[in-house]
Amino acid sequence: ENTTEKLGEKTEEEVRGVLAAIEDITRERRQGIEDLVAELEAVDARRKERTVELLKKLAEELHDVAHMVPGEIERLIEEKTLDLNAVLLENQKAVKILSTKLFVQTMEASKANKQRWHTGLQLWRKKRHVHSIYLVKQRIQSPEFEQPSELVELMGHIREQQRGVYEGRTALVRTFFATPLKSLLANTVRTWEEQNNSVNDKAGDAFDRHFEELSDLRKRLQDTGNEMLGALAVELEEHDAREEWGEHQSVGELIDATLRPPLQERLDSIQALIESVVHAVSKQEEAQHHVVVQLLAFFLQVAKKGENMKKHIATFESDFHAEVDDCVQVFEEDCAKNEETMEEFKAKFDDAPHQETLDELKEQTFAHLDAIEQRYRDHADGLSSIHTRYPGSVAALVRAEAEGFCADLGFDLLPEPPEEPKPRPPQAGQDGQVPPDAVAEVDPEEAAAYATAMEAHQARVSELEELPVYAAGESIGIKTFEKLPV
């Protein structure tokens, strides 16, 4: 070839093949020369044989015609033979000279070609040295170390795993909020906790496997890079192109100075990527799990409060009915006693012998009837009092339970206004008469207490409105859930 730009792309086998081709051409030329010499010698041999035949024929013809005596014929034949031998000898000398020149020319051409080949071999070593380093640099800058396909595939698996875990947790959280409060029980929440722990364990095992695969990939890339540089070092040692080493004393120093830093940079970049992915995924998993745990703690607390509320309501209803039943039972017992007393008075009336005794029994009977009347009135007042207190007690119970729920939900109830404003009685004038335009005044203490409660409520509302915007990865964004004990 006339150009040496692509000489470095040739392999050593191809370069060695050029030398073999030169040697083959030299052998072919030597064989051609030998064939030419043999062909020339064969021509002389045929000429000699033909001349001998012709001389024999000439001698026989001269002898047959008796033109010359035998001695003269022999001398004539001998002269002809000497001429022939002289010609053959000259031809042999010429063939020998020609073959020697051709062999010398072939050897000189072979020597020149071999010298040229050796020069080309030295140039090839330099070019191959540069080309081998160029190939390694290209490989370092290729996706094999920049963005390995295995790394992309593993990242895809991690993303699919993240999506699956997120969807599982989201479905579980939807179940939380879809469950009616009346069906929310502590045992149900504990079942959700077991499901969440199962999801978390499976996710942890899956991510651990993916992280281990990433670590193995990093090690394989490191080993591949070391093997690549090791193979290059062996190849450069074989080339022994010391002029291309520059200021370095060995191939190892050359590789460590020119190739290992960019390779290590790629490996460090992949390591940093793997570490960032592991950190981000772990942080995300921790945040998601923390959110679900906080929600479970919240729903467990709400469930317990719901169960307590049901117990309180049941106890309240039981106490109310028990109080009513006790009131009725005591009244019925008193009525039975009063009936017995009246029966006793009747018997005494029947047995009274004197008018004075009857009058006395009559007075006692009427007195007892007055007591019975008062007992009926007391019973009516007591039963009415129980039923009158019932709505207020229900409202107080509901407000107390609502305050408990609102405290966990982060809500705030409006202050309870006083039942009825208690105005001050209008002041009479000096003449003891109340002025017709006198207006009743509201009790300032109760008004001040209500105003203070409303101010506290407004401050709480302002505080909730000024909460910072939810930042992903920093918190779950719901202060009520964040403050719950886990």
C-alpha positions as CSV (number, residue, x, y, z in Angstrom):
1,E,0.0,0.0,0.0
2,N,1.1,3.6,-0.7
3,T,-0.3,5.0,2.6
4,T,0.5,4.0,6.2
5,E,-2.4,5.8,7.9
6,K,-4.3,2.5,8.5
7,L,-1.2,0.4,9.1
8,G,-2.0,0.3,12.8
9,E,-5.3,-1.4,12.1
10,K,-3.5,-4.4,10.7
11,T,-2.9,-7.4,13.0
12,E,0.4,-9.0,13.6
13,E,-0.8,-12.1,11.7
14,E,-1.4,-9.9,8.7
15,V,2.0,-8.3,9.0
16,R,3.7,-11.7,9.4
17,G,1.7,-12.8,6.4
18,V,3.4,-10.2,4.3
19,L,6.8,-11.7,5.2
20,A,5.5,-15.1,4.4
21,A,4.3,-13.8,1.1
22,I,7.7,-12.4,0.3
23,E,9.4,-15.7,1.1
24,D,6.8,-17.5,-1.0
25,I,7.5,-15.1,-3.9
26,T,11.3,-15.7,-3.5
27,R,10.8,-19.5,-3.5
28,E,8.6,-19.2,-6.6
29,R,11.3,-17.1,-8.4
30,R,14.1,-19.6,-7.4
31,Q,11.9,-22.4,-8.6
32,G,11.3,-20.6,-11.8
33,I,15.0,-20.1,-12.3
34,E,15.7,-23.7,-11.6
35,D,13.0,-24.7,-14.0
36,L,14.5,-22.4,-16.7
37,V,18.0,-23.9,-16.2
38,A,16.6,-27.4,-16.4
39,E,14.7,-26.5,-19.6
40,L,17.8,-25.0,-21.2
41,E,19.9,-28.1,-20.1
42,A,17.1,-30.3,-21.6
43,V,17.4,-28.3,-24.9
44,D,21.1,-28.9,-25.0
45,A,20.6,-32.6,-24.2
46,R,18.1,-32.9,-27.1
47,R,20.5,-31.1,-29.4
48,K,23.3,-33.4,-28.4
49,E,21.2,-36.5,-28.9
50,R,20.0,-35.2,-32.3
51,T,23.5,-34.3,-33.4
52,V,24.8,-37.7,-32.4
53,E,22.1,-39.4,-34.4
54,L,22.9,-37.2,-37.4
55,L,26.6,-38.0,-37.1
56,K,26.0,-41.7,-36.9
57,K,23.7,-41.5,-39.9
58,L,26.4,-39.4,-41.8
59,A,29.1,-42.0,-41.0
60,E,26.9,-44.8,-42.1
61,E,26.0,-43.1,-45.4
62,L,29.6,-42.2,-46.1
63,H,30.6,-45.8,-45.4
64,D,27.9,-47.2,-47.6
65,V,28.7,-45.1,-50.6
66,A,32.5,-45.7,-50.0
67,H,33.1,-42.1,-50.7
68,M,35.8,-41.9,-48.0
69,V,38.0,-44.4,-46.2
70,P,37.0,-45.3,-42.6
71,G,39.9,-43.3,-41.1
72,E,38.8,-40.1,-42.8
73,I,35.2,-40.7,-41.8
74,E,36.2,-41.0,-38.2
75,R,38.3,-37.9,-38.4
76,L,35.4,-36.0,-39.9
77,I,33.0,-37.3,-37.3
78,E,35.5,-36.4,-34.5
79,E,35.8,-32.8,-35.8
80,K,32.1,-32.4,-35.9
81,T,31.9,-33.8,-32.4
82,L,34.5,-31.4,-31.1
83,D,32.6,-28.5,-32.6
84,L,29.4,-29.8,-31.0
85,N,31.1,-30.1,-27.6
86,A,32.4,-26.6,-27.9
87,V,29.0,-25.3,-28.6
88,L,27.4,-27.3,-25.8
89,L,30.1,-26.1,-23.4
90,E,29.5,-22.5,-24.4
91,N,25.8,-23.0,-23.8
92,Q,26.4,-24.5,-20.4
93,K,28.5,-21.6,-19.4
94,A,25.9,-19.1,-20.6
95,V,23.2,-21.0,-18.7
96,K,25.3,-21.1,-15.6
97,I,26.0,-17.3,-15.8
98,L,22.4,-16.6,-16.5
99,S,21.2,-18.7,-13.6
100,T,23.8,-17.2,-11.2
101,K,22.7,-13.7,-12.2
102,L,19.0,-14.6,-11.8
103,F,19.7,-16.2,-8.4
104,V,21.7,-13.2,-7.2
105,Q,19.0,-10.8,-8.4
106,T,16.4,-12.9,-6.6
107,M,18.4,-12.9,-3.4
108,E,19.0,-9.2,-3.6
109,A,15.3,-8.5,-4.3
110,S,14.3,-10.8,-1.4
111,K,16.8,-9.1,0.9
112,A,15.5,-5.7,-0.1
113,N,11.9,-6.8,0.4
114,K,12.8,-8.2,3.8
115,Q,14.6,-5.0,4.8
116,R,11.6,-3.1,3.7
117,W,9.4,-5.5,5.6
118,H,11.5,-5.0,8.7
119,T,11.2,-1.3,8.3
120,G,7.5,-1.6,7.9
121,L,7.4,-3.9,10.9
122,Q,9.0,-1.2,13.1
123,L,6.6,1.4,11.7
124,W,3.7,-1.1,12.2
125,R,4.7,-1.5,15.9
126,K,4.6,2.2,16.4
127,K,1.3,2.6,14.6
128,R,-0.1,-0.5,16.3
129,H,1.0,0.9,19.7
130,V,-0.9,4.1,19.0
131,H,-3.8,2.2,17.5
132,S,-4.1,-0.2,20.4
133,I,-4.1,2.7,22.9
134,Y,-6.7,4.5,20.7
135,L,-9.0,1.4,20.7
136,V,-8.8,1.2,24.5
137,K,-9.6,4.9,24.8
138,Q,-12.6,4.4,22.5
139,R,-13.7,1.4,24.5
140,I,-13.4,3.4,27.8
141,Q,-15.5,6.2,26.3
142,S,-18.0,3.7,24.8
143,P,-21.4,2.7,26.5
144,E,-19.6,-0.3,27.9
145,F,-18.2,1.9,30.7
146,E,-20.3,5.1,30.2
147,Q,-23.8,3.5,30.3
148,P,-23.6,-0.3,30.4
149,S,-26.7,-2.0,29.0
150,E,-26.8,-4.2,32.2
151,L,-27.0,-1.1,34.3
152,V,-29.8,0.3,32.2
153,E,-31.7,-3.1,32.6
154,L,-31.1,-3.2,36.3
155,M,-32.4,0.4,36.7
156,G,-35.5,-0.6,34.8
157,H,-36.1,-3.5,37.2
158,I,-35.6,-1.2,40.1
159,R,-38.1,1.3,38.7
160,E,-40.6,-1.5,38.1
161,Q,-40.1,-2.7,41.6
162,Q,-40.6,0.8,43.0
163,R,-43.8,1.2,41.0
164,G,-45.2,-2.2,42.2
165,V,-44.4,-1.4,45.8
166,Y,-45.9,2.1,45.5
167,E,-49.1,0.7,44.0
168,G,-49.3,-1.9,46.7
169,R,-48.9,0.7,49.5
170,T,-51.3,3.1,47.7
171,A,-54.0,0.3,47.5
172,L,-53.5,-0.4,51.2
173,V,-53.8,3.3,52.1
174,R,-57.0,3.6,49.9
175,T,-58.4,0.7,52.0
176,F,-57.7,2.8,55.2
177,F,-59.7,5.7,54.0
178,A,-62.5,3.6,52.3
179,T,-63.3,1.8,55.6
180,P,-66.3,3.5,57.4
181,L,-65.6,4.7,60.9
182,K,-68.3,2.4,62.3
183,S,-66.4,-0.6,60.8
184,L,-63.0,0.6,61.9
185,L,-61.6,-1.6,64.6
186,A,-58.2,-2.0,66.3
187,N,-58.0,-5.6,65.1
188,T,-58.6,-4.4,61.5
189,V,-55.8,-1.8,61.8
190,R,-53.4,-4.5,63.2
191,T,-54.3,-6.7,60.2
192,W,-53.3,-3.7,58.0
193,E,-50.1,-3.4,59.9
194,E,-49.2,-7.1,59.1
195,Q,-50.0,-6.4,55.5
196,N,-47.8,-3.4,55.5
197,N,-45.0,-5.2,57.2
198,S,-45.3,-8.0,54.6
199,V,-45.1,-5.5,51.8
200,N,-42.1,-3.8,53.4
201,D,-40.3,-7.1,53.9
202,K,-40.8,-8.2,50.4
203,A,-39.8,-4.8,49.0
204,G,-36.7,-4.8,51.2
205,D,-35.6,-8.3,50.0
206,A,-36.3,-7.3,46.4
207,F,-34.3,-4.1,46.6
208,D,-31.5,-5.8,48.4
209,R,-31.2,-8.3,45.5
210,H,-31.2,-5.4,43.0
211,F,-28.6,-3.5,45.1
212,E,-26.4,-6.6,45.2
213,E,-26.7,-7.0,41.4
214,L,-25.6,-3.4,41.0
215,S,-22.6,-4.1,43.3
216,D,-21.7,-7.2,41.3
217,L,-22.0,-5.2,38.0
218,R,-19.6,-2.6,39.4
219,K,-17.1,-5.3,40.3
220,R,-17.5,-6.9,36.9
221,L,-16.8,-3.6,35.2
222,Q,-13.7,-3.1,37.4
223,D,-12.5,-6.6,36.5
224,T,-13.2,-6.1,32.8
225,G,-11.3,-2.8,32.9
226,N,-8.3,-4.4,34.6
227,E,-8.3,-7.3,32.1
228,M,-8.5,-4.8,29.2
229,L,-5.5,-2.8,30.5
230,G,-3.6,-6.0,31.3
231,A,-4.1,-7.4,27.8
232,L,-3.1,-4.0,26.4
233,A,0.1,-4.0,28.6
234,V,1.0,-7.5,27.2
235,E,0.4,-6.3,23.6
236,L,2.4,-3.1,24.1
237,E,5.3,-5.1,25.6
238,E,5.3,-7.4,22.6
239,H,5.3,-4.3,20.2
240,D,8.1,-2.8,22.3
241,A,7.6,0.6,20.6
242,R,9.7,2.5,23.2
243,E,9.8,5.6,21.2
244,E,6.1,6.0,21.8
245,W,6.5,5.6,25.6
246,G,7.6,9.2,25.9
247,E,8.9,10.0,29.4
248,H,7.6,6.8,30.9
249,Q,10.1,4.0,31.7
250,S,7.7,1.1,31.3
251,V,4.4,0.1,29.7
252,G,2.8,0.0,33.2
253,E,3.7,3.6,33.9
254,L,2.4,4.6,30.5
255,I,-1.0,2.9,31.1
256,D,-1.3,4.2,34.6
257,A,-0.6,7.8,33.4
258,T,-2.8,7.8,30.3
259,L,-5.5,5.2,30.4
260,R,-6.2,4.2,34.0
261,P,-7.4,7.7,35.2
262,P,-10.2,8.0,32.5
263,L,-11.2,4.4,33.2
264,Q,-11.3,5.0,36.9
265,E,-13.3,8.2,36.3
266,R,-15.9,6.1,34.4
267,L,-16.0,3.5,37.2
268,D,-16.2,6.2,39.9
269,S,-19.1,7.8,37.9
270,I,-20.9,4.5,37.8
271,Q,-20.2,3.9,41.5
272,A,-21.5,7.4,42.3
273,L,-24.6,6.7,40.3
274,I,-25.2,3.3,42.0
275,E,-24.7,4.9,45.4
276,S,-27.1,7.8,44.6
277,V,-29.7,5.3,43.4
278,V,-29.3,3.1,46.5
279,H,-29.6,6.2,48.7
280,A,-32.6,7.6,46.8
281,V,-34.4,4.3,46.7
282,S,-33.7,3.6,50.4
283,K,-34.8,7.1,51.4
284,Q,-37.9,6.8,49.3
285,E,-38.7,3.4,50.8
286,E,-38.1,4.8,54.3
287,A,-40.3,7.8,53.6
288,Q,-43.1,5.7,52.1
289,H,-43.0,3.1,54.9
290,H,-42.9,5.9,57.5
291,V,-46.0,7.5,56.0
292,V,-47.9,4.2,56.0
293,V,-46.7,3.6,59.6
294,Q,-47.9,7.0,60.7
295,L,-51.2,6.5,58.9
296,L,-51.6,3.1,60.7
297,A,-50.8,4.8,64.0
298,F,-53.4,7.4,63.2
299,F,-56.1,5.0,62.2
300,L,-55.2,2.8,65.2
301,Q,-55.7,5.7,67.5
302,V,-58.9,6.7,65.7
303,A,-60.1,3.1,65.9
304,K,-59.4,3.0,69.6
305,K,-61.2,6.3,70.0
306,G,-64.1,4.9,68.0
307,E,-64.3,1.8,70.1
308,N,-64.1,3.9,73.3
309,M,-66.8,6.2,71.9
310,K,-69.0,3.2,71.3
311,K,-68.3,2.0,74.8
312,H,-69.0,5.5,76.2
313,I,-72.2,5.7,74.3
314,A,-73.3,2.3,75.4
315,T,-72.4,3.1,79.0
316,F,-74.2,6.4,78.7
317,E,-77.4,4.8,77.3
318,S,-77.1,2.0,80.0
319,D,-76.7,4.6,82.8
320,F,-79.6,6.6,81.4
321,H,-82.0,3.7,81.2
322,A,-80.7,2.4,84.5
323,E,-81.4,5.7,86.2
324,V,-84.9,5.8,84.6
325,D,-85.6,2.2,85.7
326,D,-84.3,2.9,89.2
327,C,-86.5,6.0,89.5
328,V,-89.6,4.1,88.3
329,Q,-88.7,1.1,90.4
330,V,-88.3,3.2,93.6
331,F,-91.6,5.0,92.8
332,E,-93.4,1.7,92.2
333,E,-92.0,0.3,95.5
334,D,-93.2,3.5,97.3
335,C,-96.6,3.1,95.7
336,A,-96.8,-0.5,96.9
337,K,-95.9,0.7,100.4
338,N,-98.4,3.4,100.2
339,E,-101.1,0.9,99.1
340,E,-100.2,-1.3,102.1
341,T,-100.5,1.7,104.4
342,M,-103.9,2.6,102.9
343,E,-105.0,-1.0,103.4
344,E,-103.9,-0.7,107.0
345,F,-105.9,2.5,107.5
346,K,-108.9,0.8,105.9
347,A,-108.6,-2.1,108.4
348,K,-108.3,0.3,111.2
349,F,-111.4,2.2,110.0
350,D,-113.3,-1.1,110.1
351,D,-112.1,-1.9,113.6
352,A,-112.5,1.6,115.1
353,P,-115.1,1.5,117.9
354,H,-115.3,5.3,118.6
355,Q,-116.0,8.4,116.6
356,E,-112.9,10.1,118.0
357,T,-110.8,7.2,116.7
358,L,-112.4,7.5,113.3
359,D,-111.7,11.2,113.2
360,E,-108.1,10.6,114.2
361,L,-107.7,7.9,111.5
362,K,-109.3,10.2,109.0
363,E,-106.8,12.9,109.7
364,Q,-103.9,10.4,109.4
365,T,-105.4,9.1,106.1
366,F,-105.6,12.5,104.6
367,A,-102.1,13.3,105.7
368,H,-100.9,10.1,104.1
369,L,-102.8,11.0,100.9
370,D,-101.0,14.4,100.9
371,A,-97.7,12.4,101.2
372,I,-98.7,10.2,98.3
373,E,-99.6,13.3,96.3
374,Q,-96.2,14.8,97.1
375,R,-94.5,11.5,96.2
376,Y,-96.2,11.6,92.8
377,R,-95.0,15.1,92.3
378,D,-91.5,14.2,93.4
379,H,-91.5,11.2,91.0
380,A,-92.7,13.4,88.1
381,D,-90.1,16.0,88.9
382,G,-87.3,13.4,89.2
383,L,-88.3,11.6,85.9
384,S,-88.7,14.9,84.1
385,S,-85.3,16.0,85.4
386,I,-83.7,12.8,84.0
387,H,-85.2,13.3,80.6
388,T,-84.5,17.1,80.7
389,R,-80.8,16.4,81.4
390,Y,-80.6,13.8,78.6
391,P,-80.1,16.2,75.6
392,G,-77.5,18.2,77.4
393,S,-75.7,15.1,78.5
394,V,-75.8,13.7,75.0
395,A,-74.4,17.0,73.6
396,A,-71.7,17.1,76.2
397,L,-70.8,13.4,75.4
398,V,-70.7,14.1,71.7
399,R,-68.6,17.2,72.1
400,A,-66.1,15.5,74.3
401,E,-65.8,12.6,71.8
402,A,-65.6,15.1,68.9
403,E,-62.8,17.1,70.7
404,G,-60.9,13.8,71.0
405,F,-61.3,13.1,67.3
406,C,-60.5,16.7,66.2
407,A,-57.3,16.7,68.3
408,D,-56.0,13.8,66.3
409,L,-57.3,15.1,63.0
410,G,-55.7,18.5,63.6
411,F,-59.1,20.2,63.6
412,D,-60.4,22.7,66.1
413,L,-64.0,23.0,67.3
414,L,-65.7,26.3,67.6
415,P,-65.9,27.5,71.2
416,E,-69.2,26.6,72.8
417,P,-71.3,29.7,73.4
418,P,-73.1,30.2,76.7
419,E,-76.5,28.6,76.7
420,E,-78.3,31.8,77.5
421,P,-76.8,35.3,78.0
422,K,-77.4,36.3,81.6
423,P,-78.3,40.0,81.6
424,R,-78.0,42.0,84.8
425,P,-81.3,43.2,86.2
426,P,-82.1,46.8,85.4
427,Q,-81.4,49.2,88.2
428,A,-84.4,51.1,89.8
429,G,-84.4,54.8,90.2
430,Q,-84.5,56.9,93.4
431,D,-88.2,56.6,93.5
432,G,-88.0,52.9,93.4
433,Q,-89.4,52.7,89.8
434,V,-87.6,51.1,86.9
435,P,-87.2,53.5,84.0
436,P,-89.2,52.5,81.0
437,D,-86.2,52.8,78.7
438,A,-83.9,50.8,80.9
439,V,-82.0,48.0,79.0
440,A,-80.7,44.7,80.5
441,E,-76.9,44.4,80.4
442,V,-75.0,41.2,79.5
443,D,-72.8,39.6,82.1
444,P,-69.2,40.8,81.1
445,E,-67.4,37.8,82.6
446,E,-69.1,35.3,80.3
447,A,-68.8,37.6,77.3
448,A,-65.1,38.0,77.9
449,A,-64.6,34.2,78.3
450,Y,-66.4,33.6,75.0
451,A,-64.4,36.3,73.2
452,T,-61.1,34.8,74.6
453,A,-62.1,31.3,73.3
454,M,-62.9,32.7,69.9
455,E,-59.6,34.5,69.7
456,A,-57.8,31.3,70.5
457,H,-59.8,29.5,67.8
458,Q,-58.9,32.1,65.2
459,A,-55.2,31.9,66.2
460,R,-55.3,28.1,65.8
461,V,-56.9,28.5,62.3
462,S,-54.2,31.0,61.3
463,E,-51.5,28.6,62.6
464,L,-52.9,25.8,60.4
465,E,-53.0,28.1,57.4
466,E,-49.4,29.1,57.8
467,L,-48.0,25.5,57.8
468,P,-45.2,25.1,55.2
469,V,-45.8,23.5,51.9
470,Y,-45.1,19.8,51.8
471,A,-41.6,19.1,50.6
472,A,-41.1,15.6,49.0
473,G,-38.7,13.4,50.9
474,E,-38.6,15.7,54.0
475,S,-41.9,14.8,55.7
476,I,-45.3,13.3,55.0
477,G,-46.8,16.8,54.8
478,I,-49.5,16.1,57.5
479,K,-48.5,17.4,60.8
480,T,-51.2,15.5,62.6
481,F,-49.8,12.2,61.3
482,E,-46.1,13.2,61.9
483,K,-46.7,13.9,65.6
484,L,-48.3,10.5,66.3
485,P,-46.2,8.0,68.3
486,V,-45.3,5.0,66.2
